[in-house]
Amino acid sequence: MKKENFCGFVGLGKMGRPMAENLSVKVQQLRVFDIAGTKERTPGTAHPCSSFEELAKECNIIFLSLPDACVVTRLTETLVGLNNA
């Protein structure tokens, strides 16, 4: 169930982690996920999610910082599938 005002951030690498860190001080509820390991990369007050699906089910807005268009396309297709289920 989506929560009101929950934002998600996917991709906590060299560029994504600093962006998520800045976002975590601006929004009340930030959920994060990174395929390479979320817990140790989670910034500040953000909440780590165990999967993209978990993050997508909880968030109204999702930011992506991913390595290429193929990964973005795959996650977008996953998100569309979740919304159609």
C-alpha positions as CSV (number, residue, x, y, z in Angstrom):
1,M,0.0,0.0,0.0
2,K,1.4,3.4,-1.0
3,K,2.0,5.8,1.8
4,E,1.3,9.5,1.4
5,N,4.4,11.5,0.7
6,F,6.8,8.6,0.5
7,C,9.6,9.1,-2.0
8,G,11.9,6.3,-3.3
9,F,15.4,6.4,-4.6
10,V,17.0,3.6,-6.6
11,G,20.7,3.5,-7.3
12,L,23.1,4.4,-4.4
13,G,26.4,4.4,-6.3
14,K,28.9,7.2,-6.7
15,M,26.4,9.7,-8.1
16,G,23.2,8.4,-6.6
17,R,24.2,8.2,-3.0
18,P,25.0,11.9,-2.6
19,M,21.8,12.8,-4.4
20,A,19.8,10.5,-2.1
21,E,21.6,12.0,0.9
22,N,20.5,15.5,-0.1
23,L,17.0,14.3,-0.7
24,S,16.8,12.6,2.7
25,V,17.0,15.9,4.5
26,K,14.3,17.5,2.3
27,V,11.6,14.8,2.4
28,Q,10.0,13.3,5.5
29,Q,10.0,9.7,4.2
30,L,12.7,8.4,1.9
31,R,12.9,4.7,0.9
32,V,16.1,3.5,-0.9
33,F,17.2,0.5,-2.8
34,D,20.5,-0.6,-4.5
35,I,21.1,-3.9,-6.1
36,A,24.7,-4.0,-4.9
37,G,23.7,-3.7,-1.3
38,T,21.3,-1.3,0.2
39,K,21.8,-1.3,4.0
40,E,25.4,-0.2,4.0
41,R,24.8,2.5,1.4
42,T,21.6,3.9,3.0
43,P,22.1,7.7,3.7
44,G,21.1,9.4,6.9
45,T,17.4,8.9,7.9
46,A,16.4,7.0,4.8
47,H,14.8,3.6,5.1
48,P,16.4,0.7,3.2
49,C,14.1,-1.6,1.2
50,S,15.0,-5.2,0.4
51,S,13.8,-5.0,-3.2
52,F,12.7,-2.6,-5.9
53,E,9.2,-4.1,-5.7
54,E,9.0,-3.3,-2.0
55,L,10.1,0.3,-2.6
56,A,7.7,0.7,-5.6
57,K,4.7,-0.5,-3.5
58,E,5.4,2.0,-0.8
59,C,6.3,5.1,-2.8
60,N,4.4,7.7,-4.7
61,I,7.5,9.2,-6.4
62,I,10.6,7.3,-7.4
63,F,13.9,8.8,-8.4
64,L,16.4,6.7,-10.4
65,S,20.2,7.0,-10.6
66,L,21.1,4.0,-12.7
67,P,24.1,3.1,-15.0
68,D,22.2,2.9,-18.4
69,A,19.0,2.9,-20.3
70,C,18.6,-0.8,-20.2
71,V,18.4,-0.9,-16.4
72,V,15.9,2.0,-16.4
73,T,13.8,0.2,-19.0
74,R,13.8,-3.1,-17.0
75,L,12.8,-1.3,-13.8
76,T,10.1,0.7,-15.6
77,E,8.7,-2.6,-17.0
78,T,8.7,-4.1,-13.5
79,L,6.8,-1.0,-12.2
80,V,4.2,-1.2,-15.0
81,G,3.7,-4.9,-14.1
82,L,3.2,-4.1,-10.5
83,N,0.6,-1.5,-11.3
84,N,-1.2,-3.9,-13.5
85,A,-1.3,-6.7,-11.0
